[in-house]
């Protein structure tokens, strides 16, 4: 079993096996990568450079 929880200890989900954990982790990482890629594309289309980001 594995437990997914927030930094302050709130339990978000309890997993029954490691394969389920791996699938959720891979999905989350994929979403994060997609989010970063879309932000970079937005910056490119908007004419903003990465140097202008605080």
N, C-alpha and C positions, 0 to 999 in steps of 0.2 A: 504494500500500500504506500501511497505518497499523498501528501497534502500540499495544495497550492494556497498560499496565504499572502496577505499584504505585509508591508514592512511593519505595520503596527499590530500584527497578529490576527487580523480578521481572516477566518477560513473562507476561501472562495470555492474550493472544490476538493473532494477527496477522490483519489483515483484507486482503482482496484488492482491495476497491474501496470508494469513499466512500459508496455507497448502503447497504452493509452496516453501515458505521460509524454512519451516521445512524439506521438502524433500531434498532441496539443501544442507542445513546444515548437515543433516544426511549423505548424500553422501560424503560431504567434510570430515567429521569426520572419516568416514569409510576409505577413501583414506589415511588420515593421519595415522591412526592406522596401516593400511597395510604397509605403507612406513616405519614406525618405526619398525614393526615386521620384515620386510625384512632386515633392517639394522642390527638388532640384530642377525638374522640368518647368515648374511654375516660375522659379527665379530666372531661368533662361528666357522664357517667353515674356516676362515682365520687364526685362532690361536691367534688372537688379543684379549686381555682382555679389559674390559671397563675401567680399570685403566690406560690403555695406551692412551686413547682418551683425547686430550686437552680440 
